[in-house]
Amino acid sequence: MALFKKRTVGKPGEWYYCLKHQKVEEGPECPAKDRFGPYTSRQEAEHAMEIARERNLEWETDPNWHDAPKRDAQE
């Protein structure tokens, strides 16, 4: 017996952005590996790629998440 049931129908008001089809979906129509979300509105899901870019930039520039600086090979 599975511990978790696979959800085949989304909840009303849950919005996703499908990376494979590049479209907004209400409820999870595509597999989780192919989507971002859930978002609280269709408009928010429409901007999923922009939100992801902003979050990536925040992560890349966050000094708390970077390893120690690389040393020059000459030292």
C-alpha positions as a printed Julia matrix, in Angstrom:
75×3 Matrix{Float64}:
  0.0    0.0     0.0
  1.36   3.41   -0.96
  1.97   5.98    1.73
  0.89   8.84   -0.48
 -1.94   8.9    -2.96
 -1.2   10.41   -6.34
 -3.31  13.5    -6.82
 -4.87  13.44  -10.23
 -7.1   16.48   -9.8
 -6.02  19.85   -8.53
 -7.76  22.0    -6.0
 -9.75  24.92   -7.37
 -7.63  28.04   -7.21
 -4.27  26.23   -7.51
 -2.37  27.42  -10.55
  0.76  25.92  -12.09
  3.11  26.77  -14.92
  3.97  23.79  -17.13
  7.58  23.96  -18.3
  7.06  21.33  -20.99
  4.04  22.98  -22.64
  4.9   26.54  -21.54
  1.38  27.25  -20.38
 -0.59  27.97  -17.24
 -2.75  25.17  -15.81
 -5.38  25.14  -13.12
 -4.62  22.13  -10.99
 -1.75  19.76  -11.7
 -2.33  18.53  -15.24
  1.31  17.64  -15.95
  3.8   15.7   -13.78
  5.47  17.59  -10.94
  8.87  17.37  -12.66
  7.49  19.52  -15.49
  5.85  22.33  -13.54
  6.31  25.24  -11.15
  3.71  25.98   -8.5
  1.26  26.05   -6.98
  0.57  29.76   -7.31
 -2.39  31.56   -5.77
 -3.56  33.17   -9.01
 -3.43  32.7   -12.75
 -1.54  36.0   -13.09
  1.15  34.85  -10.67
  1.55  31.56  -12.57
  1.85  33.51  -15.84
  4.96  35.16  -14.39
  6.51  31.91  -13.11
  9.62  32.14  -15.27
 10.23  35.76  -14.24
  9.78  34.81  -10.57
 12.24  31.92  -11.02
 14.83  34.24  -12.63
 14.48  36.71   -9.75
 14.86  33.96   -7.15
 17.89  32.53   -8.94
 19.53  35.96   -9.03
 18.85  36.43   -5.3
 20.42  33.05   -4.58
 23.43  33.66   -6.81
 24.17  37.01   -5.16
 23.48  35.95   -1.55
 26.83  35.95    0.27
 25.51  33.45    2.83
 25.22  30.72    0.17
 28.63  30.96   -1.47
 31.61  28.75   -0.71
 34.91  30.21    0.36
 36.57  32.29   -2.36
 38.87  30.37   -4.69
 42.57  30.96   -4.25
 44.85  31.82   -7.11
 46.9   28.9    -8.41
 50.09  30.98   -7.95
 49.86  31.06   -4.14
